Amino acid sequence: MKSGPVAQDELTAAPTPPSAAARLDGIGAYLPGVALSAGVAAVAMGIRHFVPTLSPLLVAIVVGALVANLVVLPSSFGPGITFTSKKLLRVGIALLGLQLVLSDILGLGWGVIAMVVAIVVLGIVGTMFVGSLLGLSWTQRVLIACGFSICGAAAVAAADGVVEAEEEEVLTAVALVVIFGTLMIPAIPLISNALGFDETEAGLWAGGSIHEVAQVVAAGGIIGGTALTVATIVKLARVLMLAPVMAVLSVKQRRRTVEQSTTSKRPPLVPFFVVAFLVFVAIRSTGVVPAGVLSVASWMQTALLTAAMFALGAGVRVATIKKVGIRPFILAAASTVWVATIALVGVLLV
């Protein structure tokens, strides 16, 4: 029989590190879901070459929702789809910073910049207030408020990375962004025409009120070339607000964690992907990045976000939407009208 000290040494010995084969097996668990998401992204991006006005992100979300409700995927796809909807999505959000040039946003003028800040801040505050009246959870309100006030599904996912919402809350918010943002695509051009707006005014309103970047591009394209340019810059200015809003949410979440005395890990003051987003904005704004690199980065960002949108859509099940009830839909409708109204007042004042 071995002596006591030897047995103790055996107990305290460092665990054997996993072999290369074990690590490969771990990676392999993600491959089916990631490959499926990448394949759908490739098809969705290919469709855009034939229908330039059709956003691959929206196509991917719809395909994901159809797959979720019409096909039973093997469980082996689950880990990779989850990885794509969380980790790869955050990389795509960070790369979104390379689309932003601070000089373009400053070129809008301080009046328009103030309008953008008001849309995001008042949009979030108003949505949170109405959501509280409806009795929705704090996390559900945060997801809808950020998605509708900043930049759609990407903002929903970014907020989820900070506040750790329930999965059904995330999927509901994403579905609502798709539904109400898509309805805005024909609505804003029609109402702008009825109000007698010129292309610049209509572009300001579209960029200030519609949820997704892709939806803004679609609406701006319907109105005209000038409107498309203005709408895109205004929308990207709203995207830039993602960084300070996530920082504020992170501080709020840390306080909630302390108040609730939970053992869960407190989020960082500023999530890493938000820091990366700001770094990419700064790099792009210097003007030193070659056009070829920006083109590749833009393609990668679109591909990652498209794959992630499919992965998010794959979790949107009709049964889940029915389960959450009518209250999130009421909040989404109210938030859409509220944000559009703030933007409209801003256009009239500017």
Disulfide bonds with the S-S distance in Angstrom:
none
